[in-house]
Amino acid sequence: MATATEADAMRRAIALAARALGSTSPNPVVGCVVLDARGRTVGEGWHQRAGGPHAEVNALRAAAEAGHDVRGGTAVVTLEPCNHTGRTGPCAQGLIDAGIARVVYAVADPNPTATGGAATLAAAGIETEGGLLADEAAAGNAAWLTSVLHHRPFVVWKYAATLDGRSAAADGTSRWISSAESRADVHRLRAEADAVVVGSGTLRADDPHLAVRGREDVTQPLRVVVDTNATVKPGARVLDDAAPTLIAVAEDADTRHLAGVETVRLPRGADGAGLDVAALLTALHERGVCSLLLEGGSTLAGAFLAAGAVDRVIGYLAPALLGSGPTALGDAGIGTIAQALRLDVTDVTRVGPDLRITATPIAPATASVPEEN
């Protein structure tokens, strides 16, 4: 049974793993803490980028560089050590070679190409224990786990609104509903995501840039525009070279004016007006996108919710009232209170003058994505 020291080490490993959110896809985020035979922390590491050393290797390297002996020690890892050779060697074998006597991990690896590390460790005589703080570790790795288990990206819907749910005033003005602190926090969300998506309506109304600003050493997310009829104009800010961009259009859309811009052709939804959400998510998954930040607008957000394709909701509520104007959420296919999409609130945090509310849907629905007006 895991000790209190190992539990503390796992909490630290989960925090270390989070440092690489947005930088490891299509790999998971993983943290590792190495304890010596007396239970003292002698090495820490995390997987920083796909193709680079894994968390266990970095932690063992840190211990060695500090002159610590890890033989007979314990490795505490957020994910079962991998058991395959890809761009790097198998971590299970690395722990064996280092003389580690015990491995405690949080989440079993569901990837069929990498699983089996615990069995390899046990066969080598190393004591192994899984499941320590599994829920916490899985929450930190939700994007990768969703990608592996469900073959689609993990979708976070972000919105900003007044307390009465308005995303803009009656005249269409919306800058700025939320505070500077909230807007800076959104750039953190972008930095943690593999892709950021908006609809064509938001593109026409706001000409958003969608790249991460104000943060150093980040991997810019893929900017995705759901533009069924290819209405985006050359010169749109999202088409600059600050970050990669993908325009999702219908199979019959005329894209001759988008020469040099990467596009993906997708089938229309059941109503024929917009793109099929499942096809969009599949296309992004095939590009290695594990996490998707849905930024707007209200029509697209409603469509994703109706499609059961939102895994987390993050709302920035400003202490202001408008009384009229566009709402933050459009038609989500809900016609009666009995169909309301109930949420489990997991966090409420003050960000500047605003409230940031994080919640997860309890019961998703199904639908397709309409064209945003």
C-alpha positions in Angstrom: 0.0 0.0 0.0 1.3 3.4 -0.9 2.8 5.5 1.9 2.0 9.1 2.7 5.4 10.1 1.3 4.6 8.4 -2.0 1.2 10.2 -2.1 3.0 13.5 -1.6 5.4 12.6 -4.3 2.5 11.7 -6.6 0.9 15.1 -6.0 4.2 16.7 -7.0 4.5 14.5 -10.1 0.9 15.6 -11.2 2.0 19.2 -10.8 5.1 18.6 -12.8 3.2 16.9 -15.6 0.9 19.9 -15.9 3.9 22.1 -16.9 3.9 20.5 -20.3 0.2 20.9 -21.2 -0.1 21.9 -24.9 3.5 20.7 -25.7 3.5 16.9 -25.8 0.8 15.9 -28.2 0.2 13.3 -29.4 1.9 12.0 -26.3 0.5 12.3 -22.7 1.7 14.7 -20.1 3.6 12.7 -17.4 5.5 13.6 -14.2 7.9 11.5 -12.2 9.5 11.8 -8.7 12.3 9.5 -7.7 12.7 8.7 -4.0 15.9 7.1 -2.7 15.9 4.0 -0.5 15.3 6.2 2.6 12.2 7.9 1.0 13.9 11.3 0.2 13.2 13.0 -3.1 16.4 12.8 -5.2 15.1 13.5 -8.7 12.2 15.1 -10.5 11.2 15.2 -14.2 8.4 15.5 -16.7 7.9 14.8 -20.3 8.4 18.1 -22.0 7.9 17.6 -25.7 6.9 14.7 -28.1 10.1 13.0 -29.2 12.0 14.1 -26.1 13.0 12.1 -23.1 10.1 10.8 -21.0 9.4 11.8 -17.4 11.2 8.8 -15.9 14.3 9.4 -17.9 14.4 13.1 -16.9 13.9 12.3 -13.2 16.6 9.6 -13.2 19.0 12.0 -15.1 18.3 14.7 -12.5 19.1 12.4 -9.7 22.3 11.2 -11.4 23.5 14.8 -12.1 23.0 15.6 -8.5 25.1 12.6 -7.4 22.3 10.7 -5.8 22.1 6.9 -5.7 18.6 5.7 -6.8 19.3 1.9 -6.4 16.7 0.4 -4.1 14.6 3.6 -4.5 11.1 4.2 -5.7 9.8 5.9 -8.8 6.4 7.6 -8.5 4.9 8.2 -11.9 1.6 9.7 -13.0 1.2 7.1 -15.9 2.3 3.5 -16.1 5.8 3.4 -17.5 5.8 2.7 -21.2 6.9 -0.7 -22.5 7.7 0.1 -26.1 10.5 1.6 -28.2 9.4 4.6 -30.3 11.4 7.8 -30.7 12.7 7.0 -27.2 13.4 3.7 -25.4 11.0 1.9 -23.0 10.8 3.6 -19.6 10.1 0.3 -17.9 13.5 -1.0 -18.9 15.2 2.3 -18.0 13.9 1.9 -14.4 15.1 -1.7 -14.3 18.5 -0.7 -15.5 18.7 2.1 -12.9 18.1 -0.3 -10.0 14.8 1.0 -8.9 13.1 -1.4 -6.4 9.5 -0.1 -6.4 7.3 1.8 -8.9 4.1 3.5 -7.9 2.0 4.8 -10.8 -1.4 6.5 -10.9 -3.1 5.6 -14.2 -2.6 2.4 -16.3 -1.6 3.1 -19.8 -4.5 2.3 -22.2 -2.4 2.7 -25.3 -2.1 -0.8 -26.8 1.3 0.0 -28.3 2.8 1.1 -25.0 1.0 -0.8 -22.2 2.6 -3.6 -20.3 5.2 -1.7 -18.4 3.9 -2.8 -15.0 4.1 -6.4 -16.1 7.7 -6.0 -17.3 8.7 -4.3 -14.1 7.1 -7.1 -12.0 8.8 -9.8 -14.1 12.1 -8.1 -13.3 11.4 -8.4 -9.6 10.4 -4.8 -9.1 7.4 -4.1 -6.7 4.7 -2.2 -8.5 1.5 -0.5 -7.4 -1.0 1.3 -9.6 -4.0 3.5 -8.9 -2.5 6.0 -6.5 -4.4 9.4 -6.9 -5.7 8.0 -10.2 -8.6 10.4 -10.5 -6.3 13.5 -10.1 -3.8 12.2 -12.5 -6.4 11.2 -15.1 -7.9 14.7 -14.9 -4.6 16.2 -15.7 -4.2 13.9 -18.7 -7.9 14.1 -19.8 -7.0 15.3 -23.3 -4.7 12.4 -24.1 -6.9 9.8 -22.5 -9.9 11.1 -24.5 -7.8 10.9 -27.7 -6.7 7.3 -27.0 -10.0 5.9 -25.7 -12.5 7.8 -27.8 -10.4 8.8 -30.9 -11.3 12.4 -30.8 -10.0 15.6 -29.1 -11.0 16.7 -25.6 -13.1 19.8 -26.1 -13.1 22.8 -23.8 -15.7 25.5 -24.5 -14.6 28.9 -23.3 -16.8 31.9 -23.2 -17.0 35.3 -21.6 -20.4 36.9 -20.7 -22.1 39.4 -18.4 -23.9 38.2 -15.4 -27.1 38.2 -17.5 -25.5 35.9 -20.1 -24.8 38.4 -22.8 -21.7 38.1 -25.0 -22.2 41.5 -26.7 -24.3 44.6 -26.5 -27.4 45.2 -28.6 -25.2 47.1 -31.1 -22.8 44.1 -31.4 -20.0 45.6 -29.4 -18.2 43.2 -27.2 -14.7 44.6 -26.3 -14.2 44.2 -23.6 -16.8 42.3 -21.6 -14.2 40.4 -19.5 -11.2 42.0 -17.7 -7.6 42.1 -18.8 -6.9 39.4 -16.2 -9.4 37.1 -17.7 -8.1 37.7 -21.2 -4.6 36.9 -20.1 -6.0 33.7 -18.5 -7.5 32.7 -21.9 -4.0 32.9 -23.4 -3.0 30.3 -20.8 -5.9 28.1 -22.0 -4.7 28.6 -25.6 -1.2 27.6 -24.7 -2.4 24.4 -23.1 -4.5 23.4 -26.1 -3.4 21.8 -29.4 -6.0 23.7 -31.4 -8.3 26.7 -31.1 -11.6 26.8 -33.1 -14.0 29.5 -34.0 -16.9 29.7 -36.5 -17.2 31.9 -39.6 -19.6 34.3 -37.9 -17.0 35.1 -35.2 -14.4 35.4 -37.9 -16.4 38.0 -39.8 -17.5 39.9 -36.7 -14.3 40.0 -34.8 -11.4 39.1 -37.1 -9.7 37.2 -34.2 -6.0 36.4 -34.2 -6.3 33.2 -32.0 -2.5 32.9 -31.4 -1.0 32.8 -27.9 0.3 36.2 -26.8 2.1 37.2 -23.6 3.6 33.8 -22.8 7.1 32.6 -23.5 8.3 29.3 -24.9 4.9 28.0 -26.0 3.8 25.8 -28.9 1.3 27.8 -30.8 -2.0 25.9 -31.2 -3.5 25.1 -34.6 -6.0 27.8 -35.5 -9.2 26.2 -36.9 -12.0 28.1 -38.6 -15.3 26.3 -39.2 -16.2 28.0 -42.5 -18.7 25.8 -44.3 -19.0 27.9 -47.5 -15.4 29.2 -47.5 -16.3 32.8 -46.8 -13.0 33.7 -45.1 -11.2 36.6 -46.9 -7.5 36.8 -47.8 -5.9 39.2 -45.2 -7.9 37.8 -42.2 -5.6 38.0 -39.2 -6.0 34.2 -38.6 -4.2 33.7 -41.9 -0.9 35.3 -40.8 2.2 33.2 -40.0 2.0 33.6 -36.2 0.6 30.1 -35.9 -0.6 27.3 -38.3 -4.2 27.6 -39.6 -6.7 25.1 -40.9 -10.0 26.1 -42.6 -12.7 23.5 -42.4 -15.1 23.8 -45.4 -17.8 21.7 -47.0 -17.0 19.2 -49.7 -18.6 21.4 -52.3 -17.1 24.8 -51.2 -15.3 27.0 -53.6 -11.8 27.6 -52.2 -10.0 29.0 -55.2 -9.5 32.3 -53.3 -7.7 30.4 -50.5 -4.6 29.3 -52.5 -1.8 28.4 -50.1 -4.1 28.1 -47.1 -4.6 24.6 -45.6 -8.1 23.4 -45.9 -10.0 20.2 -45.0 -13.2 19.3 -46.8 -15.8 17.7 -44.6 -19.4 16.4 -45.1 -22.3 18.7 -44.2 -24.4 18.0 -41.1 -27.9 16.5 -41.3 -29.5 19.9 -41.9 -27.2 20.7 -44.8 -26.3 24.1 -43.4 -23.1 23.3 -41.6 -20.4 20.7 -41.1 -20.7 17.4 -39.3 -19.1 17.8 -35.9 -18.0 14.1 -35.7 -16.2 14.5 -39.1 -14.5 17.6 -37.9 -13.3 16.0 -34.7 -12.1 13.0 -36.5 -10.1 15.1 -39.0 -8.5 17.0 -36.1 -7.7 13.7 -34.3 -6.0 12.4 -37.4 -3.8 15.5 -37.3 -2.7 14.7 -33.8 -4.9 17.2 -32.0 -5.7 15.9 -28.5 -7.1 19.0 -27.0 -9.4 21.6 -28.6 -10.4 25.0 -27.2 -13.7 26.1 -28.6 -13.8 29.9 -28.5 -16.8 30.9 -30.4 -19.3 32.0 -31.3 -22.6 31.2 -29.8 -24.0 29.2 -32.8 -20.9 27.0 -32.9 -20.9 26.5 -29.2 -24.6 25.5 -29.2 -23.9 23.0 -32.0 -21.0 21.4 -30.2 -23.0 21.1 -27.0 -25.9 19.6 -29.0 -23.5 17.1 -30.5 -22.3 16.0 -27.1 -18.9 17.1 -28.0 -18.0 19.4 -25.1 -16.1 17.9 -22.2 -15.5 21.0 -20.1 -17.0 24.4 -19.9 -15.0 27.4 -18.7 -17.1 30.6 -18.3 -15.7 34.1 -17.4 -18.5 36.0 -15.9 -18.1 39.8 -15.7 -19.8 41.9 -13.1 -21.9 43.8 -15.6 -25.4 43.7 -17.0 -26.6 44.5 -20.6 -30.2 43.4 -20.6 -30.2 42.8 -24.4 -27.8 41.7 -27.1 -26.5 38.3 -28.3 -26.3 35.5 -25.7 -23.2 33.4 -25.0 -24.9 30.2 -26.2 -27.1 29.6 -29.2 -29.5 26.8 -30.0 -28.2 23.6 -28.5 -31.2 21.5 -29.5 -32.8 21.8 -26.1 -36.6 22.4 -26.2 -37.7 21.9 -22.7 -36.4 22.2 -19.2 -36.3 18.4 -18.8 -33.6 18.4 -21.6 -31.4 20.9 -19.9 -27.8 20.0 -20.0 -26.8 19.9 -16.3 -23.3 20.7 -15.3 -21.1 19.7 -12.4 -19.2 22.8 -11.2 -15.7 21.7 -10.3 -14.0 25.1 -9.7 -15.0 28.8 -9.0 -12.1 31.2 -9.0 -11.9 35.0 -8.9 -9.9 36.3 -11.9 -9.5 40.1 -11.5 -13.0 41.4 -11.1 -14.5 38.4 -12.9 -15.5 34.9 -11.9 -14.1 31.9 -13.7 -16.4 29.0 -13.4 -15.3 25.5 -14.6 -17.8 22.7 -15.0 -18.3 19.4 -16.8 -21.5 18.3 -18.6 -23.3 15.5 -16.8 -25.4 14.2 -19.7 -24.5 15.0 -23.3 -26.9 15.1 -26.2 -26.4 14.3 -29.9 -26.7 16.5 -33.0 -24.6 18.1 -35.9 -23.0 21.4 -36.4 -25.0 24.1 -38.2 -23.5 27.0 -40.1 -22.8 30.0 -38.0 -24.6 33.1 -39.2 
